[in-house]
């Protein structure tokens, strides 16, 4: 377990610049536990380009959040592909959180603001998306056990998607 954690951490260090520096990378639609649906792949690629983020990061988050299900609703009321809370969705201009395009564009815009707020810190950005920016600003990326697991999962999916893309 320790070796796997260290390997994941090292791989993440190597991946971070490409994932967040706005470098354009193609979406690895088959690099996740489920293939990214074609319609969603296009939306993710467009949102990633607009907000200068890696589309594989967004796809990893969409898989973790909803398994690419635009009709998903969490027990806490988060909605759509990227599981936006209704108040957050409204603040982002998303009128229909179940519309995949609005949801992904809104969530990607939000992710960009978090990334900017936390000065490019990947762990803080992902933890803030999961646990909320105010809590993470106070407590750090380990604010909640759920946020810790979320960050690890996203980084793992991202690493796996890149490895699979390299094999193809």
ABEGO torsion letter per residue (X at the ends): XAAAAAAAAAAAAAAAAAAAAGBBBBBBAAABABBBBAAAAAAAAAAAAAAGBBAAAAAAAAAAAAGGBAABBBAAGBBEAAGBBAAAAAAAGBABAABAAAAAAAAAAAAAAAAAAAGGBAAAAAAAAAAEAAAAAAAEAAABAAAAAAAAAAAAAAAAAAAAAAAX
